[in-house]
């Protein structure tokens, strides 16, 4: 069985790209599965063409054999490939793997998705909430959360940790300026460091914003890292200030690392992972003083913090790759 995981650009250090690598490693454990990650850059090099995405998708479809499986990780790629299947009658199996929450895209994209996804074999959704929405108009929708590969047997104790971290692509949706504001209002907490790991189009703006509130930007903006797991292992808290999240791999990775997550209560995602006050905390968007109060409370109550830490680890273990592997195995075996 040949499986292609299809991306826009696999060199990007983003959430979807990391998920794709995790999924590849998970699927490679099946002896009958030959899995590859490909992207548009690969197709341009292979076909020696600098053409539009639809044409590259078409050439890719022409190279597939009957029964090959394409797991498309972006809506626009899924829409293009589903159209190609419709008009060219190509006999490959297309799975639209959804990584943004249901309402994240523009109405135009959601309309095209609803029309063209008639020609995908299955849709995979990351949350129960999104799964319910897709099942209203598609017959084969599978709830398959992202797997985690990093689950250390032991983790540093709460008392051995010092950092408060945020992580992700630097864009407006993530609202990292709120994290910078949190660092500002907690400036007197000398025992804590505040760090953002990631890169993106908002870096210059965030740099200026940190300067404007009287902080040293280089102390907070640490850039992208391939070693986020190690950063989480020695951080006390992960703070998620996103306007919206889908599944939030970083919350799950923090839980596995014993780093306590504190997140805005987005419409989807964090609330399906975090039970408030049990394995992490949910606060209303923009309520930085509640985050400050939670951190202050846990700094003074190591017993409670260690209990939250242990419960977070117990949650994360449910998403280890062998658990998610069985869900993907069931779907692939249908084909």
FINUKE-742792 format. One line per 3 residues: their letters; for each residue x, z, y of N, C-alpha, C. Coordinates in Angstrom, 2 decimals. Layout:
N
a = X,Z,Y,X,Z,Y,X,Z,Y | ...
//
This chain:
335
xxx = 0.84,0.00,-1.19,0.00,0.00,0.00,0.89,0.00,1.25 | 0.72,-1.02,2.09,1.51,-1.14,3.30,0.68,-0.62,4.49 | 1.27,0.34,5.22,0.59,0.94,6.37,1.46,0.75,7.60
xxx = 0.86,0.26,8.68,1.53,0.13,9.97,0.88,1.07,10.96 | 1.69,1.91,11.59,1.23,2.74,12.70,1.59,2.00,13.98 | 0.59,1.64,14.76,0.76,0.70,15.88,0.69,1.44,17.21
xxx = 1.77,1.31,18.00,1.90,1.99,19.30,2.15,0.97,20.41 | 2.03,1.45,21.63,2.43,0.63,22.78,3.95,0.61,22.90 | 4.57,1.79,22.89,6.02,1.90,23.08,6.52,3.15,22.37
xxx = 7.13,2.97,21.20,7.53,4.12,20.40,8.73,4.86,20.98 | 9.39,4.28,21.98,10.54,4.96,22.58,10.12,6.02,23.60 | 8.86,6.02,23.98,8.36,7.00,24.94,8.31,8.38,24.30
xxx = 8.79,9.40,25.02,8.73,10.77,24.51,7.40,11.40,24.90 | 6.32,10.85,24.36,4.99,11.34,24.68,4.33,11.96,23.46 | 3.14,12.53,23.70,2.43,13.21,22.62,2.03,12.28,21.50
xxx = 1.50,11.09,21.85,1.06,10.16,20.81,2.23,9.68,19.98 | 3.35,9.45,20.63,4.54,8.97,19.91,5.05,10.04,18.93 | 5.00,11.29,19.36,5.40,12.38,18.45,4.43,12.50,17.29
xxx = 3.15,12.37,17.59,2.14,12.41,16.53,2.37,11.28,15.54 | 2.72,10.09,16.04,2.97,8.94,15.16,4.12,9.23,14.20 | 5.17,9.85,14.71,6.31,10.20,13.84,5.90,11.23,12.80
xxx = 5.12,12.21,13.21,4.63,13.21,12.26,3.75,12.57,11.19 | 2.89,11.64,11.63,1.99,10.97,10.69,2.78,10.11,9.71 | 3.79,9.41,10.22,4.63,8.61,9.33,5.26,9.50,8.26
xxx = 5.84,10.62,8.69,6.49,11.52,7.73,5.49,12.08,6.73 | 4.27,12.33,7.18,3.23,12.84,6.30,2.83,11.80,5.26 | 2.61,10.56,5.71,2.16,9.51,4.80,3.26,9.06,3.84
xxx = 4.52,9.20,4.27,5.63,8.80,3.39,5.71,9.65,2.14 | 5.05,10.79,2.14,5.07,11.65,0.95,4.20,11.09,-0.17 | 3.35,10.10,0.12,2.60,9.40,-0.92,3.50,8.34,-1.55
xxx = 3.64,8.39,-2.84,4.55,7.47,-3.53,4.10,6.02,-3.42 | 2.81,5.78,-3.24,2.29,4.41,-3.22,2.15,3.84,-1.82 | 2.64,4.58,-0.80,2.47,4.16,0.58,3.82,3.78,1.18
xxx = 3.88,2.58,1.76,5.05,2.12,2.52,4.63,2.07,3.98 | 5.15,2.98,4.80,4.65,3.12,6.16,5.72,2.81,7.19 | 5.33,2.12,8.26,6.24,1.76,9.34,5.55,2.02,10.68
xxx = 6.36,2.39,11.67,5.88,2.47,13.04,6.33,1.21,13.76 | 5.40,0.51,14.39,5.76,-0.67,15.17,5.13,-0.54,16.56 | 5.68,-1.26,17.51,5.12,-1.26,18.86,5.22,-2.66,19.45
xxx = 4.78,-2.80,20.68,4.78,-4.11,21.32,6.19,-4.64,21.54 | 7.14,-3.75,21.81,8.52,-4.19,21.98,9.07,-4.78,20.68 | 8.72,-4.17,19.57,9.12,-4.71,18.26,8.54,-6.11,18.05
xxx = 7.28,-6.28,18.42,6.65,-7.58,18.24,7.27,-8.64,19.14 | 7.60,-8.25,20.38,8.26,-9.21,21.28,9.59,-9.67,20.71 | 10.34,-8.73,20.14,11.63,-9.08,19.56,11.45,-9.91,18.28
xxx = 10.49,-9.54,17.47,10.29,-10.24,16.19,9.86,-11.68,16.40 | 8.93,-11.89,17.33,8.39,-13.23,17.53,9.09,-13.97,18.67 | 10.09,-13.28,19.27,10.87,-13.89,20.37,9.95,-14.44,21.46
xxx = 8.99,-13.59,21.83,7.99,-13.99,22.82,7.81,-12.89,23.87 | 7.62,-13.29,25.07,7.21,-12.36,26.12,5.83,-12.82,26.56 | 4.86,-12.38,25.81,3.50,-12.84,26.03,2.59,-11.64,26.27
xxx = 1.33,-11.92,26.51,0.36,-10.88,26.76,0.11,-10.06,25.49 | -0.41,-8.88,25.68,-0.72,-8.00,24.54,-1.66,-8.68,23.54 | -2.76,-9.30,23.98,-3.66,-9.92,22.99,-2.96,-10.94,22.11
xxx = -2.06,-11.74,22.69,-1.38,-12.76,21.89,-0.40,-12.10,20.91 | 0.28,-11.05,21.35,1.18,-10.33,20.45,0.39,-9.70,19.30 | -0.79,-9.15,19.62,-1.63,-8.59,18.57,-2.09,-9.66,17.59
xxx = -2.40,-10.84,18.13,-2.79,-11.95,17.27,-1.66,-12.35,16.33 | -0.44,-12.50,16.86,0.69,-12.87,16.02,0.96,-11.79,14.97 | 0.81,-10.55,15.37,0.97,-9.45,14.42,-0.06,-9.57,13.30
xxx = -1.31,-9.83,13.65,-2.36,-9.94,12.64,-2.07,-11.08,11.66 | -1.47,-12.17,12.17,-1.14,-13.31,11.32,-0.05,-12.98,10.31 | 0.76,-11.97,10.62,1.85,-11.59,9.71,1.41,-10.62,8.62
xxx = 0.18,-10.13,8.72,-0.30,-9.14,7.77,-0.82,-9.79,6.50 | -0.68,-9.07,5.40,-1.23,-9.52,4.13,-2.59,-8.88,3.89 | -3.37,-9.50,3.03,-4.68,-8.94,2.69,-4.51,-7.53,2.16
xxx = -5.29,-6.61,2.68,-5.23,-5.23,2.22,-4.29,-4.34,3.00 | -3.43,-4.92,3.84,-2.57,-4.09,4.68,-3.43,-3.22,5.60 | -2.90,-2.07,5.96,-3.64,-1.10,6.79,-2.92,-0.95,8.12
xxx = -3.65,-1.06,9.21,-3.11,-0.82,10.55,-3.82,0.40,11.12 | -3.03,1.43,11.45,-3.56,2.59,12.14,-3.19,2.44,13.60 | -4.16,2.07,14.40,-3.93,1.80,15.82,-4.13,3.08,16.62
xxx = -3.11,3.44,17.42,-3.11,4.74,18.09,-3.62,4.69,19.53 | -3.94,3.50,20.02,-4.43,3.36,21.40,-5.72,2.54,21.40 | -6.67,2.94,22.22,-7.96,2.24,22.29,-7.79,0.76,22.58
xxx = -6.95,0.44,23.55,-6.87,-0.98,23.95,-6.27,-1.84,22.84 | -5.36,-1.28,22.05,-4.85,-2.02,20.90,-5.92,-2.16,19.82 | -6.68,-1.09,19.61,-7.75,-1.13,18.61,-8.81,-2.15,18.98
xxx = -9.16,-2.20,20.26,-10.17,-3.16,20.73,-9.69,-4.59,20.52 | -8.43,-4.85,20.88,-7.89,-6.21,20.72,-7.82,-6.61,19.26 | -7.36,-5.72,18.40,-7.25,-6.04,16.98,-8.62,-6.22,16.34
xxx = -9.59,-5.43,16.76,-10.94,-5.58,16.19,-11.55,-6.93,16.59 | -11.28,-7.37,17.82,-11.76,-8.69,18.25,-11.10,-9.79,17.43 | -9.80,-9.63,17.17,-9.08,-10.62,16.37,-9.65,-10.68,14.96
xxx = -9.95,-9.54,14.38,-10.56,-9.52,13.04,-11.89,-10.27,13.05 | -12.65,-10.10,14.12,-13.96,-10.75,14.22,-13.83,-12.27,14.27 | -12.96,-12.78,15.14,-12.93,-14.23,15.39,-12.03,-14.99,14.42
xxx = -11.07,-14.30,13.80,-10.15,-15.02,12.92,-10.36,-14.70,11.45 | -11.25,-13.75,11.18,-11.57,-13.39,9.80,-10.33,-12.95,9.01 | -9.42,-12.25,9.68,-8.24,-11.73,9.01,-8.62,-10.56,8.13
xxx = -8.02,-10.50,6.92,-8.43,-9.52,5.93,-7.44,-8.33,5.88 | -7.30,-7.66,7.01,-6.53,-6.41,7.00,-7.47,-5.27,7.38 | -7.08,-4.06,7.01,-7.92,-2.88,7.26,-7.46,-2.20,8.54
xxx = -8.37,-2.01,9.47,-8.05,-1.43,10.76,-8.69,-0.06,10.90 | -7.86,0.93,11.23,-8.32,2.28,11.50,-8.02,2.60,12.96 | -9.05,2.94,13.72,-8.88,3.30,15.13,-8.66,4.81,15.20
xxx = -7.42,5.19,15.45,-7.06,6.61,15.50,-7.13,7.07,16.95 | -8.07,7.95,17.25,-8.34,8.36,18.63,-7.49,9.57,19.02 | -6.84,9.48,20.18,-5.96,10.57,20.61,-6.29,11.12,21.99
xxx = -7.16,10.44,22.72,-7.71,11.00,23.93,-9.11,11.52,23.61 | -9.59,12.45,24.43,-10.94,12.92,24.17,-11.94,11.80,24.47 | -13.13,11.93,23.95,-14.13,10.85,23.95,-14.40,10.29,25.34
xxx = -14.44,11.16,26.34,-14.82,10.74,27.69,-13.62,10.46,28.59 | -12.43,10.41,28.02,-11.22,10.24,28.85,-11.11,8.85,29.46 | -11.63,7.85,28.77,-11.50,6.48,29.24,-12.61,6.10,30.22
xxx = -12.35,5.02,30.97,-13.36,4.50,31.89,-14.59,4.00,31.12 | -15.72,3.92,31.84,-16.96,3.45,31.21,-16.79,2.08,30.60 | -16.01,1.21,31.26,-15.78,-0.14,30.76,-15.12,-0.11,29.39
xxx = -14.08,0.72,29.25,-13.38,0.83,27.98,-14.27,1.44,26.91 | -15.04,2.43,27.29,-15.95,3.06,26.32,-17.02,2.08,25.85 | -17.47,1.19,26.75,-18.44,0.18,26.37,-17.82,-0.80,25.37
xxx = -16.61,-1.29,25.68,-15.94,-2.22,24.77,-15.66,-1.56,23.42 | -15.27,-0.30,23.48,-14.99,0.44,22.24,-16.24,0.49,21.35 | -17.35,0.79,21.95,-18.58,0.92,21.17,-18.99,-0.42,20.55
xxx = -18.74,-1.52,21.26,-19.07,-2.84,20.71,-18.06,-3.26,19.65 | -16.77,-3.18,19.97,-15.75,-3.75,19.10,-15.41,-2.87,17.91 | -15.67,-1.59,18.00,-15.36,-0.72,16.87,-16.31,-0.93,15.70
xxx = -17.29,-1.80,15.87,-18.09,-2.21,14.71,-17.22,-2.89,13.66 | -16.07,-3.41,14.11,-15.22,-4.21,13.22,-13.97,-3.45,12.80 | -13.95,-2.14,12.99,-12.89,-1.31,12.42,-13.45,-0.65,11.17
xxx = -12.56,-0.42,10.21,-13.03,0.21,8.97,-13.44,1.65,9.21 | -12.62,2.37,9.98,-12.91,3.78,10.20,-12.36,4.21,11.55 | -12.94,5.27,12.08,-12.45,5.95,13.27,-11.99,7.34,12.84
xxx = -10.80,7.74,13.30,-10.39,9.12,13.09,-10.41,9.84,14.43 | -10.97,11.04,14.45,-11.08,11.84,15.66,-10.39,13.18,15.44 | -9.85,13.73,16.53,-9.04,14.93,16.43,-9.83,16.22,16.50
xxx = -11.04,16.15,17.05,-11.83,17.37,17.24,-13.20,17.20,16.61 | -13.82,18.32,16.28,-15.17,18.29,15.74,-16.14,17.74,16.77 | -15.93,18.11,18.04,-16.80,17.65,19.12,-16.79,16.13,19.21
xxx = -15.60,15.53,19.24,-15.50,14.08,19.33,-16.03,13.40,18.08 | -15.78,13.99,16.92,-16.28,13.43,15.67,-17.79,13.28,15.71 | -18.47,14.30,16.22,-19.93,14.27,16.33,-20.39,13.13,17.23
xxx = -19.68,12.91,18.34,-20.06,11.84,19.27,-19.87,10.46,18.65 | -18.75,10.24,17.96,-18.53,8.93,17.35,-19.52,8.66,16.22 | -19.91,9.70,15.51,-20.84,9.51,14.39,-22.23,9.10,14.83
xxx = -22.50,9.20,16.11,-23.80,8.75,16.61,-23.95,7.24,16.53 | -22.81,6.52,16.49,-22.91,5.06,16.46,-21.94,4.37,15.49 | -21.18,5.14,14.71,-20.32,4.53,13.69,-20.49,5.28,12.37
xxx = -20.54,4.52,11.28,-20.85,5.12,9.98,-19.68,5.80,9.29 | -18.45,5.46,9.69,-17.29,6.02,8.99,-16.34,6.66,9.99 | -16.61,7.92,10.30,-15.80,8.68,11.25,-15.25,9.90,10.53
xxx = -13.93,10.06,10.58,-13.27,11.15,9.86,-12.64,12.12,10.85 | -12.90,13.38,10.64,-12.25,14.43,11.42,-10.90,14.72,10.79 | -9.84,14.26,11.46,-8.48,14.47,10.95,-7.61,14.97,12.11
xxx = -7.38,16.25,12.21,-6.49,16.75,13.27,-5.06,16.28,13.04 | -4.26,16.41,14.08,-2.85,16.06,13.95,-2.12,17.09,13.09 | -1.18,16.63,12.26,-0.40,17.57,11.45,0.78,18.13,12.24
xxx = 1.22,19.32,11.89,2.49,19.83,12.41,3.50,19.87,11.26 | 4.71,19.47,11.58,5.79,19.50,10.59,6.67,20.73,10.76 | 6.66,21.29,11.97,7.53,22.44,12.27,6.72,23.72,12.12
xxx = 6.98,24.45,11.04,6.37,25.76,10.85,7.43,26.67,10.24 | 8.22,27.34,11.10,9.32,28.17,10.58,8.81,29.35,9.78 | 9.56,29.72,8.75,9.17,30.85,7.90,9.16,32.14,8.72
xxx = 10.15,32.31,9.56,10.20,33.47,10.45,10.41,32.99,11.88 | 9.99,33.80,12.83,10.16,33.45,14.24,10.72,34.67,14.98 | 11.37,34.45,16.12,11.86,35.59,16.90,10.73,36.53,17.30
xxx = 11.03,37.79,17.41,10.02,38.76,17.80,9.60,38.54,19.25 | 8.47,39.07,19.61,7.96,38.94,20.96,8.96,39.50,21.98 | 9.58,40.61,21.64,10.49,41.27,22.58,11.77,40.46,22.82
xxx = 12.12,39.55,21.92,13.33,38.75,22.06,13.11,37.46,22.86 | 11.92,37.30,23.40,11.57,36.08,24.13,11.51,36.36,25.63 | 11.76,35.31,26.42,11.80,35.53,27.87,10.97,34.53,28.67
xxx = 10.70,33.36,28.15,10.19,32.28,28.98,8.68,32.14,29.03 | 8.22,31.52,30.11,6.87,30.98,30.23,7.04,29.48,30.41 | 6.44,28.70,29.52,6.71,27.26,29.52,5.41,26.46,29.62
xxx = 5.57,25.24,30.10,4.54,24.21,30.05,5.23,22.95,29.57 | 4.47,22.04,28.98,5.10,20.83,28.43,4.10,19.70,28.39 | 4.61,18.49,28.61,3.77,17.30,28.53,4.21,16.26,29.54
xxx = 3.52,15.14,29.52,3.84,14.08,30.47,3.45,14.54,31.87 | 4.32,14.26,32.83,4.07,14.69,34.20,3.10,13.73,34.88 | 1.81,13.99,34.67,0.78,13.21,35.35,-0.26,14.15,35.95
xxx = -1.16,13.60,36.73,-2.10,14.43,37.47,-3.05,15.19,36.58 | -3.39,14.60,35.42,-4.32,15.25,34.50,-3.79,16.61,34.05 | -2.48,16.74,33.92,-1.88,17.98,33.42,-1.86,19.10,34.47
xxx = -2.04,18.75,35.72,-2.12,19.73,36.80,-0.93,20.70,36.80 | 0.27,20.16,36.67,1.46,21.01,36.64,1.73,21.69,37.98 | 1.11,21.19,39.05,1.24,21.91,40.31,0.64,23.31,40.21
xxx = -0.38,23.47,39.35,-0.94,24.81,39.12,0.09,25.72,38.45 | 0.87,25.16,37.52,1.91,25.95,36.88,2.96,26.39,37.89 | 3.29,25.48,38.81,4.25,25.83,39.87,3.68,26.94,40.75
xxx = 2.38,26.87,41.04,1.74,27.94,41.80,1.80,29.27,41.05 | 1.62,29.21,39.73,1.73,30.43,38.93,3.12,31.02,39.03 | 4.13,30.16,38.93,5.51,30.64,39.07,5.72,31.27,40.44
xxx = 5.07,30.73,41.46,5.18,31.28,42.80,4.57,32.68,42.88 | 3.35,32.85,42.38,2.69,34.15,42.50,3.29,35.20,41.57 | 4.10,34.74,40.59,4.78,35.68,39.69,6.29,35.69,39.94
xxx = 6.66,35.34,41.14,8.08,35.24,41.47,8.82,36.56,41.31 | 8.10,37.67,41.46,8.74,38.99,41.36,8.94,39.45,39.92 | 8.43,38.68,38.95,8.61,39.04,37.54,9.97,38.51,37.10
xxx = 11.01,39.26,37.43,12.38,38.77,37.23,12.73,38.58,35.76 | 11.99,39.24,34.86,12.32,39.14,33.43,11.83,37.84,32.81 | 11.07,37.06,33.58,10.50,35.82,33.06,11.10,34.60,33.75
xxx = 11.29,33.53,32.97,11.63,32.23,33.53,10.42,31.32,33.38 | 10.27,30.38,34.31,9.15,29.43,34.27,9.72,28.02,34.20 | 9.34,27.28,33.14,9.94,25.97,32.90,8.88,24.96,32.48
xxx = 8.99,23.75,33.04,8.16,22.63,32.63,9.05,21.62,31.92 | 8.69,21.26,30.69,9.44,20.27,29.92,8.62,18.99,29.83 | 9.17,17.92,30.38,8.48,16.63,30.37,8.95,15.77,31.51
xxx = 8.54,14.51,31.46,8.88,13.57,32.52,7.67,12.67,32.74 | 7.69,11.96,33.86,6.57,11.08,34.13,6.46,10.73,35.59 | 5.37,10.05,35.92,5.20,9.48,37.24,5.04,10.52,38.36
xxx = 4.72,11.75,38.01,4.52,12.79,39.02,5.76,13.64,39.27 | 6.88,13.27,38.68,8.06,14.13,38.80,8.48,14.31,40.27 | 8.58,13.24,41.03,9.02,13.35,42.42,8.04,14.19,43.23
xxx = 6.76,13.99,42.99,5.74,14.75,43.71,5.82,16.24,43.38 | 6.02,16.55,42.11,6.12,17.95,41.70,7.40,18.59,42.23 | 8.45,17.81,42.29,9.72,18.30,42.84,9.52,18.73,44.30
xxx = 8.86,17.87,45.05,8.59,18.18,46.45,7.64,19.36,46.58 | 6.68,19.43,45.69,5.70,20.53,45.73,6.39,21.87,45.49 | 7.29,21.91,44.50,8.01,23.15,44.22,8.84,23.58,45.42
xxx = 9.50,22.62,46.05,10.26,22.92,47.27,9.35,23.46,48.36 | 8.17,22.88,48.48,7.24,23.26,49.53,6.71,24.67,49.40 | 6.65,25.20,48.16,6.17,26.58,47.99,7.33,27.57,47.89
xxx = 8.53,27.10,48.15,9.67,28.00,48.24,10.40,28.27,46.94 | 10.20,27.40,45.95,10.91,27.56,44.68,12.01,26.52,44.56 | 12.93,26.75,43.62,14.01,25.79,43.36,13.53,24.82,42.28
xxx = 13.27,23.57,42.62,12.67,22.63,41.66,13.45,22.51,40.35 | 14.78,22.48,40.43,15.57,22.31,39.22,15.47,23.52,38.28 | 15.03,24.65,38.81,14.83,25.83,37.95,13.57,25.70,37.12
xxx = 12.63,24.85,37.55,11.34,24.73,36.87,11.23,23.41,36.12 | 11.58,22.31,36.77,11.43,20.99,36.17,12.65,20.67,35.31 | 12.51,20.82,34.02,13.64,20.70,33.10,13.78,19.33,32.47
xxx = 12.81,18.43,32.72,12.89,17.10,32.14,12.40,17.06,30.71 | 12.37,15.85,30.15,11.94,15.69,28.76,12.98,16.26,27.82 | 12.52,16.74,26.67,13.43,17.28,25.67,12.96,16.88,24.28
xxx = 13.92,16.62,23.41,13.61,16.36,22.01,13.65,17.65,21.20 | 13.87,18.77,21.87,14.02,20.07,21.19,12.98,21.07,21.69 | 11.75,20.59,21.90,10.71,21.48,22.41,10.43,22.63,21.45
xxx = 10.50,22.37,20.15,10.26,23.44,19.18,11.18,24.62,19.43 | 12.44,24.34,19.69,13.40,25.40,19.96,13.08,26.14,21.24 | 12.58,25.43,22.26,12.20,26.08,23.51,11.02,27.02,23.29
xxx = 10.06,26.58,22.49,8.89,27.41,22.22,9.23,28.65,21.42 | 10.22,28.52,20.53,10.61,29.67,19.70,11.08,30.86,20.52 | 11.64,30.61,21.70,12.18,31.70,22.50,11.41,31.90,23.80
xxx = 10.18,31.44,23.81,9.31,31.65,24.96,8.16,32.58,24.58 | 7.80,33.44,25.49,6.69,34.36,25.23,5.35,33.66,25.33 | 5.21,32.78,26.34,3.91,32.18,26.63,4.02,30.68,26.88
xxx = 3.03,29.96,26.37,2.80,28.57,26.77,1.58,28.57,27.68 | 1.69,27.95,28.84,0.56,27.84,29.76,0.14,26.38,29.85 | -1.14,26.10,29.57,-1.69,24.75,29.62,-2.69,24.68,30.77
xxx = -2.35,23.89,31.77,-3.18,23.79,32.98,-3.89,22.44,33.09 | -4.10,21.79,31.97,-4.65,20.44,31.98,-6.11,20.42,32.43 | -6.45,19.37,33.15,-7.84,19.11,33.50,-8.64,18.77,32.26
xxx = -8.00,18.06,31.32,-8.64,17.74,30.05,-7.56,17.59,28.99 | -7.91,17.91,27.77,-7.04,17.75,26.61,-7.88,17.19,25.48 | -7.24,16.53,24.55,-7.94,16.10,23.36,-7.75,17.17,22.28
xxx = -6.63,17.13,21.60,-6.36,18.11,20.55,-5.31,19.12,21.00 | -4.35,18.70,21.77,-3.26,19.52,22.29,-2.30,19.98,21.21 | -1.43,19.05,20.82,-0.39,19.37,19.86,0.51,20.50,20.35
xxx = 0.75,20.55,21.65,1.68,21.56,22.16,1.13,22.97,21.95 | -0.18,23.14,22.01,-0.77,24.45,21.72,-0.52,24.81,20.26 | -0.74,23.85,19.38,-0.54,24.12,17.95,0.93,24.40,17.65
xxx = 1.83,23.66,18.26,3.26,23.89,18.06,3.68,25.25,18.61 | 3.09,25.64,19.74,3.38,26.97,20.27,2.92,28.05,19.31 | 1.73,27.89,18.77,1.21,28.86,17.81,2.13,28.99,16.60
xxx = 2.57,27.84,16.09,3.47,27.86,14.92,4.77,28.57,15.24 | 5.20,28.49,16.50,6.47,29.08,16.93,6.33,30.54,17.33 | 5.11,31.05,17.32,4.90,32.43,17.74,4.88,32.60,19.24
xxx = 4.66,31.50,19.97,4.56,31.51,21.43,3.08,31.57,21.78 | 2.67,32.56,22.54,1.26,32.82,22.81,0.70,31.79,23.80 | -0.35,31.03,23.43,-0.91,30.02,24.34,-1.96,30.63,25.28
xxx = -1.87,30.23,26.54,-2.88,30.55,27.54,-3.29,29.23,28.16 | -4.55,28.86,28.02,-4.96,27.51,28.41,-6.22,27.54,29.26 | -6.29,26.54,30.17,-7.57,26.28,30.81,-8.59,25.91,29.73
xxx = -9.82,26.32,29.94,-10.87,26.06,28.96,-11.44,24.66,29.18 | -10.70,23.65,28.70,-11.09,22.25,28.86,-12.37,21.95,28.09 | -13.04,20.84,28.41,-14.26,20.49,27.68,-14.04,20.33,26.17
xxx = -12.87,19.84,25.77,-12.56,19.73,24.34,-11.12,20.16,24.12 | -10.75,20.33,22.86,-9.34,20.57,22.51,-8.99,22.04,22.38 | -8.49,22.66,23.44,-8.01,24.05,23.34,-9.04,25.01,22.76
xxx = -10.29,24.85,23.11,-11.31,25.78,22.62,-11.56,25.66,21.12 | -11.11,24.52,20.51,-11.23,24.40,19.06,-10.05,25.02,18.33 | -9.00,25.37,19.06,-7.83,26.01,18.47,-7.74,27.48,18.84
xxx = -8.10,27.80,20.07,-7.90,29.16,20.59,-9.20,29.95,20.52 | -9.13,31.12,19.89,-10.20,32.11,19.96,-9.75,33.13,21.00 | -10.45,33.18,22.10,-10.00,33.95,23.25,-9.76,35.43,22.90
xxx = -8.54,35.88,23.19,-8.18,37.27,22.94,-7.79,37.57,21.51 | -7.83,36.55,20.64,-7.49,36.75,19.23,-6.17,36.06,18.89 | -6.08,34.75,19.15,-4.85,34.01,18.85,-4.29,33.31,20.10
xxx = -4.81,33.68,21.25,-4.41,33.11,22.52,-5.47,33.43,23.55 | -5.44,32.72,24.66,-6.38,33.02,25.74,-6.88,31.74,26.39 | -8.15,31.75,26.78,-8.77,30.69,27.54,-9.21,31.24,28.89
xxx = -8.91,30.51,29.95,-9.34,30.90,31.29,-9.98,29.71,31.97 | -10.76,29.96,32.97,-11.38,28.87,33.71,-10.31,28.10,34.51 | -10.53,26.81,34.65,-9.56,25.97,35.36,-9.31,26.50,36.77
xxx = -8.04,26.62,37.11,-7.65,27.08,38.44,-7.52,28.57,38.60 | -7.89,29.31,37.56,-7.87,30.77,37.68,-6.48,31.32,37.33 | -5.54,31.12,38.23,-4.16,31.53,37.99,-4.00,33.05,37.99
xxx = -4.85,33.73,38.71,-4.73,35.18,38.74,-5.14,35.81,37.40 | -6.07,35.17,36.69,-6.38,35.65,35.34,-5.20,35.45,34.39 | -4.52,34.31,34.55,-3.32,34.08,33.74,-2.27,35.14,34.06
xxx = -2.07,35.40,35.34,-1.11,36.44,35.74,-1.50,37.78,35.11 | -2.78,38.12,35.13,-3.23,39.41,34.59,-3.02,39.48,33.08 | -3.26,38.36,32.38,-3.05,38.34,30.93,-1.57,38.55,30.61
xxx = -0.72,37.83,31.32,0.72,37.97,31.08,1.17,39.40,31.40 | 0.69,39.94,32.51,1.05,41.31,32.88,0.62,42.30,31.82 | -0.59,42.13,31.31,-1.11,43.02,30.27,-0.24,42.97,29.02
xxx = 0.12,41.76,28.58,0.88,41.62,27.35,2.34,42.05,27.52 | 2.85,41.93,28.71,4.20,42.44,28.95,4.25,43.95,28.79 | 3.12,44.60,29.05,3.07,46.05,28.92,2.50,46.54,27.60
xxx = 2.13,45.64,26.72,1.52,46.03,25.44,2.07,45.14,24.34 | 3.23,45.48,23.84,3.89,44.65,22.82,3.12,44.64,21.51 | 2.40,45.72,21.21,1.62,45.77,19.96,0.52,44.71,19.99
xxx = -0.20,44.64,21.11,-1.24,43.62,21.26,-0.62,42.23,21.23 | 0.48,42.05,21.94,1.14,40.74,21.99,1.56,40.29,20.59 | 2.10,41.19,19.79,2.54,40.85,18.44,1.35,40.51,17.55
xxx = 0.20,41.16,17.80,-1.00,40.84,17.04,-1.50,39.43,17.39 | -1.51,39.09,18.69,-1.90,37.74,19.11,-0.94,36.72,18.51 | 0.34,37.03,18.55,1.37,36.14,18.01,1.14,35.88,16.52
xxx = 0.85,36.92,15.76,0.62,36.78,14.32,-0.64,35.97,14.04 | -1.69,36.20,14.81,-2.93,35.44,14.61,-2.74,33.97,14.96 | -1.93,33.71,15.98,-1.64,32.31,16.33,-0.92,31.61,15.20
xxx = 0.03,32.27,14.59,0.75,31.69,13.45,-0.20,31.42,12.28 | -1.15,32.32,12.06,-2.12,32.13,10.98,-3.03,30.95,11.24 | -3.31,30.68,12.51,-4.10,29.49,12.85,-3.31,28.22,12.60
xxx = -2.06,28.20,13.04,-1.24,26.99,12.95,-1.00,26.55,11.51 | -0.90,27.51,10.61,-0.57,27.15,9.21,-1.67,26.28,8.59 | -2.88,26.34,9.14,-3.98,25.54,8.63,-3.79,24.05,8.95
xxx = -2.85,23.75,9.83,-2.63,22.37,10.24,-1.28,21.83,9.76 | -0.69,22.50,8.79,0.55,21.99,8.23,0.31,20.63,7.58 | 1.37,19.87,7.47,1.24,18.48,7.06,0.60,18.31,5.69
xxx = 0.80,19.26,4.78,0.22,19.09,3.45,-1.30,19.20,3.47 | -1.83,19.97,4.43,-3.28,20.08,4.57,-3.86,18.78,5.15 | -3.23,18.30,6.22,-3.70,17.06,6.86,-3.44,15.86,5.95
xxx = -2.38,15.95,5.16,-2.04,14.88,4.23,-3.22,14.57,3.29 | -3.89,15.59,2.82,-5.00,15.38,1.89,-6.16,14.65,2.57 | -6.37,14.90,3.86,-7.43,14.22,4.58,-7.11,12.73,4.72
xxx = -5.87,12.42,5.10,-5.47,11.02,5.20,-5.49,10.35,3.83 | -5.08,11.09,2.79,-5.09,10.53,1.44,-6.48,10.12,1.01 | -7.47,10.95,1.35,-8.85,10.62,1.00,-9.30,9.35,1.71
xxx = -8.93,9.18,2.97,-9.33,7.98,3.73,-8.63,6.74,3.19 | -7.33,6.82,2.97,-6.58,5.64,2.52,-7.00,5.22,1.12 | -7.38,6.19,0.29,-7.80,5.87,-1.07,-9.14,5.15,-1.13
xx = -9.88,5.19,-0.02,-11.14,4.44,0.04,-10.89,2.94,0.15 | -9.70,2.57,0.63,-9.44,1.15,0.96,-8.97,0.36,-0.27
//
